[in-house]
Amino acid sequence: MSLRTKADALKAQLSELLGGQTLVEDRQQHEAKVLTAEKALRESETKLNTLQTQIAATKAKLEQLEVRRVPFEGQSVLSLEALSELETKTKRLNDDFATKRTEVGSLEQQVKNDDDARKRREAGGAELQAAEVESLRWGRLKELIGSADGAKFSRFAQSLTLRQLIGLANEHLKVLAERYRLMAAEGDELDLRIVDLYQANVDRPMESLSGGESFLASLALALGLSELASRHHPIDSLFIDEGFGTLDSETLEVALSALENLRAGGKTIGLISHVDLLKERLTTQVRVVRGAGGTSRIEVVA
């Protein structure tokens, strides 16, 4: 047999073995199979590792369960009936707990309502106290000025004016008669009392003053009244009718000095009197001279 024939026979056997594929194609096919097998091997190894890990974890859990089981060894297992009874008791206890919690919530709300009510009572008490104070104030005002005919209010207003007048008059009394001061009588706002500073500040009725002292007190009141009235309407003139005859020479001198001070302050002072000492002190006089047949005439002496 020739070499070519042998070669063709071998080629035919190789082609039969390759299944009609070329050598290159057969090699690629085998390489692909090898890669697939290697991949499957790696996946199997991964699954094996995972199973080994799971087996180890399962063994650890079994050991833990065994440890937990030991204390219960020899104890009877609850029957289904006992377990059902325990479940019933548990539900009843849960229901009781829910009821008690509701009751606690209700009590807490009652406590809160009580606190709110107490705060409202305290606030109401403060408002009531303020209202009582205000009521007392208005009640006092009603006592002072609340008569239907207005008499109380009139006396109240007059008493305020009188107190102002007393204050002004006392300033003049310090000059005219430093021993005395005027004051409103207790219980009667429109009555006057005289305070004697030389007799331990005792107060007594105005009627207890002598004629000269009474004149000086009246003069102080008149001067104070003129000042009080001049606050709204200027009063530049003051006329005094008699009363000087009741004064001794020293007291008369004090009264005249006070009147001269007023005149120096810009007021016009007119004195109506028959006292001779006044005639000597007054430089400008308006005299009424008696004439015959019941007539009289007026003359001005400057």
C-alpha positions in Angstrom: 0.0 0.0 0.0 1.3 3.3 -1.0 1.9 6.2 1.4 -0.8 8.3 -0.1 -3.3 5.5 0.4 -2.3 5.3 4.0 -2.5 9.0 4.4 -6.0 9.1 2.9 -7.1 6.2 5.2 -5.7 8.0 8.3 -7.4 11.3 7.2 -10.7 9.4 6.8 -10.3 7.9 10.3 -9.5 11.4 11.7 -12.5 12.9 10.0 -14.7 10.2 11.4 -13.3 10.7 14.9 -13.8 14.5 14.6 -17.4 14.0 13.4 -17.0 15.9 10.3 -15.3 18.8 12.0 -12.0 20.2 11.4 -9.3 19.9 14.0 -9.5 23.5 14.8 -13.2 23.3 15.3 -12.8 20.2 17.5 -10.2 21.9 19.6 -12.4 25.0 20.1 -15.3 22.8 21.1 -13.2 20.9 23.6 -11.9 24.2 25.1 -15.5 25.5 25.5 -16.4 22.2 27.2 -13.4 22.6 29.5 -14.4 26.2 30.4 -18.0 25.1 31.1 -16.7 22.3 33.3 -14.4 24.6 35.2 -17.3 27.0 35.8 -19.5 24.3 37.0 -16.7 23.1 39.3 -16.3 26.5 40.8 -20.1 26.9 41.3 -20.2 23.5 43.0 -17.3 24.4 45.3 -19.2 27.7 46.2 -22.4 25.7 46.9 -20.3 23.2 49.0 -18.8 26.1 51.0 -22.3 27.5 51.6 -23.7 24.2 52.7 -20.8 23.7 55.0 -21.4 27.1 56.6 -25.1 26.3 56.9 -24.3 23.0 58.5 -21.9 24.7 61.0 -24.6 27.3 61.9 -27.2 24.5 62.2 -24.9 22.6 64.6 -24.4 25.8 66.7 -28.2 26.3 66.9 -28.6 22.7 67.9 -26.1 23.1 70.6 -27.8 26.2 71.9 -31.2 24.5 71.8 -29.7 21.6 73.7 -28.3 23.9 76.4 -31.8 25.5 76.7 -33.5 22.1 76.7 -31.5 20.7 79.6 -33.3 22.7 82.4 -36.7 21.5 81.1 -35.6 17.8 81.0 -38.1 15.7 82.9 -40.9 18.3 82.9 -44.2 17.5 81.5 -45.2 19.0 78.2 -48.3 21.2 78.3 -51.4 19.8 76.8 -53.4 21.6 74.2 -56.1 22.2 76.8 -53.6 23.7 79.3 -52.1 25.9 76.6 -55.6 27.1 75.6 -56.3 27.9 79.2 -53.1 29.9 79.5 -54.0 31.8 76.3 -57.4 32.6 77.8 -55.8 33.9 81.0 -53.3 35.9 79.1 -56.1 37.5 77.0 -58.1 38.3 80.2 -55.0 39.9 81.8 -54.5 42.0 78.7 -58.1 43.1 78.8 -57.8 43.9 82.5 -54.6 45.9 81.9 -56.3 47.8 79.1 -59.2 48.6 81.4 -56.9 49.8 84.2 -55.0 51.9 81.7 -58.2 53.5 80.7 -59.1 54.1 84.3 -55.7 55.6 84.9 -56.2 57.9 81.9 -59.6 58.9 83.3 -58.0 59.7 86.7 -55.2 61.7 85.1 -57.9 63.7 83.2 -59.8 64.3 86.4 -56.6 65.5 88.1 -55.9 67.8 85.2 -59.5 69.1 85.3 -59.1 69.6 89.1 -55.9 71.5 88.6 -57.5 73.7 85.9 -60.5 74.3 88.2 -58.2 75.2 91.1 -56.3 77.7 88.8 -59.7 79.1 87.7 -60.8 79.4 91.4 -57.5 81.2 92.3 -57.9 83.5 89.3 -61.5 84.1 90.2 -60.5 84.7 93.8 -58.0 87.4 92.7 -60.7 88.9 90.5 -63.2 88.7 93.4 -60.7 90.4 95.7 -60.0 93.1 93.2 -63.8 93.6 92.7 -64.3 93.8 96.4 -61.6 96.5 96.7 -63.3 98.3 93.8 -66.7 97.9 95.4 -65.4 99.3 98.7 -63.9 102.3 96.8 -67.2 103.0 95.1 -69.1 102.3 98.3 -66.9 104.9 100.1 -67.5 107.3 97.2 -71.2 106.7 97.5 -71.1 107.4 101.2 -69.4 110.7 100.4 -71.4 112.0 97.5 -74.3 109.5 97.0 -77.3 111.4 98.3 -80.2 111.8 95.8 -80.4 115.6 96.3 -76.7 116.2 95.7 -76.1 117.5 99.2 -73.4 115.0 100.1 -71.5 115.7 96.9 -71.9 119.4 97.5 -70.5 119.0 101.1 -67.7 116.8 99.8 -66.7 119.3 97.1 -66.9 122.2 99.7 -64.8 120.2 102.1 -62.1 119.9 99.5 -62.2 123.6 98.8 -62.2 124.3 102.6 -59.1 122.2 103.1 -57.4 124.2 100.4 -58.6 127.4 102.0 -57.3 126.2 105.4 -53.9 125.6 103.9 -53.7 129.0 102.4 -55.1 130.7 105.6 -52.5 128.9 107.8 -49.7 130.4 105.8 -51.0 133.9 106.7 -51.6 132.8 110.3 -47.9 132.1 110.6 -47.4 135.8 110.2 -50.6 137.2 111.9 -50.7 134.8 114.9 -48.0 132.2 114.9 -49.6 130.6 118.0 -52.6 129.3 116.1 -53.4 127.1 113.1 -56.8 126.3 111.5 -58.1 122.7 110.9 -61.2 121.0 109.7 -63.3 119.5 112.6 -63.5 115.8 112.9 -66.8 114.4 111.6 -67.9 117.7 110.0 -65.8 118.7 107.0 -67.3 122.2 106.9 -66.7 123.1 110.6 -63.5 124.8 111.7 -61.4 124.3 114.8 -58.4 126.3 116.0 -55.2 124.5 117.1 -53.2 126.1 119.9 -49.5 125.4 119.2 -48.6 126.8 122.7 -50.9 124.3 124.4 -49.6 121.0 123.2 -51.4 121.4 119.8 -54.8 121.1 121.5 -57.7 122.0 119.3 -60.8 123.9 120.4 -63.8 125.7 118.9 -63.3 128.9 117.0 -65.7 130.6 119.5 -63.1 130.3 122.3 -60.9 132.9 120.6 -60.8 136.4 121.9 -62.0 139.3 119.8 -58.6 140.2 118.5 -57.6 136.5 117.9 -60.9 135.9 116.1 -60.3 139.0 113.9 -56.8 137.7 112.9 -58.2 134.2 112.1 -60.9 135.8 110.0 -58.4 138.0 108.3 -56.2 135.0 107.5 -59.2 133.2 106.0 -60.1 136.3 104.0 -56.6 136.5 102.6 -56.6 132.8 101.9 -60.0 133.1 100.2 -58.7 135.9 98.0 -55.7 133.8 96.9 -58.0 130.8 96.3 -60.4 132.8 94.1 -57.6 134.5 92.2 -56.3 131.2 90.8 -59.0 131.4 88.1 -60.0 135.1 88.3 -57.4 137.7 89.4 -58.5 139.7 92.5 -56.5 142.8 92.9 -58.6 144.5 95.6 -59.4 143.5 99.2 -61.8 145.5 101.5 -62.1 144.8 105.2 -65.0 146.3 107.1 -64.3 147.0 110.8 -63.0 144.6 113.4 -59.9 146.6 114.1 -61.4 148.1 117.2 -61.1 144.7 119.0 -57.3 144.6 118.5 -54.7 145.9 121.0 -51.9 148.0 119.6 -49.4 145.2 119.2 -51.9 142.9 117.4 -53.1 145.8 115.2 -49.5 146.5 114.2 -49.1 142.9 113.1 -52.3 143.0 111.1 -51.3 146.3 109.4 -47.9 145.0 108.6 -49.4 142.0 106.9 -51.8 144.2 104.9 -48.9 146.5 103.9 -47.0 143.5 102.6 -50.0 142.6 100.4 -50.2 146.1 99.1 -46.5 146.0 98.3 -47.3 142.8 96.3 -49.6 144.8 94.0 -53.0 144.4 95.8 -55.3 147.3 96.6 -56.3 147.2 100.3 -59.4 149.1 101.5 -60.1 149.3 105.3 -63.4 150.5 106.7 -62.9 151.6 110.3 -63.2 154.4 112.9 -60.0 153.5 114.7 -57.8 156.6 115.0 -54.5 154.7 114.8 -55.6 153.6 111.3 -56.2 157.2 110.3 -52.6 157.9 111.2 -51.2 154.9 109.3 -53.2 155.3 106.1 -51.9 158.0 103.8 -54.8 157.8 101.4 -58.3 158.1 102.9 -61.9 158.4 101.7 -63.8 160.2 104.4 -67.5 160.5 104.9 -68.1 163.9 106.5 -71.4 164.6 108.2 -73.1 167.8 107.1 -76.1 169.8 108.4 -79.7 168.7 107.9 -78.8 165.0 107.8 -76.5 165.3 104.8 -73.0 164.1 104.3 -70.3 164.5 101.8 -67.2 162.5 100.7 -63.7 163.8 100.6 -60.5 162.2 99.6 -57.4 162.9 101.7 -54.0 161.9 100.2 
